[in-house]
Amino acid sequence: MRRDKTPRTLLRQWVAGVLASLAAVVGMAGEPPQDKVPLILKLPMPRFMGTPHNLKGPHLEKPRSGKRPDLAVPAGLTHVALNKPVTASDTAPTLGELSQVTDGDKDGVEGSYVEIGPGKQYFESRSRPSSSSRCQGISS
C-alpha cells in the first residue's frame, strides 16, 4: 500500500476536510454570533504508529505540549455534509463506497474508510441538491 493512501492519511484528510468545511460555514455566515462554544471533536482511537520523532525542517512547527487549544465555533453549529450524497472524481473507489465519506464513521479500521485511485482526486457533497454551497475534500 502506498504511503499516501494509508487509512491514517485518508482519515487525516477527511478530518481536515470536515474542519475546513466547518470553517467555511462559519465564514459564510457573515457576522458570526457572539455566543461561541468550543468545538467538541470525537476523534477515533489511534490505530497506527505515530510520526517519527526525528523530523526536522524549516516548515515544521515545534511539537505541542499538553492539550490542543479549543476551536471556538458559533453555538448550534452542525455538520452540514453528514449523510448527504457524495460525488467524486473517482466514481469507483478501490476500497469502500462513496457514501462512507459522509457517514460520520471516523474509525481507522478496514471497512470504515474509502481508498481512491492515485493522483489528484476530489470528493464533493452538496448540503441541498440545488444549493451553491458545497463541501469539498481534495486528495493528492
Summary of the structure (lengths in Angstrom):
residues: 140
radius of gyration: 16.5
end to end distance: 15.3
largest distance: 48.9
contacts: 291
relative contact order: 0.23
helix: 21%
strand: 16%
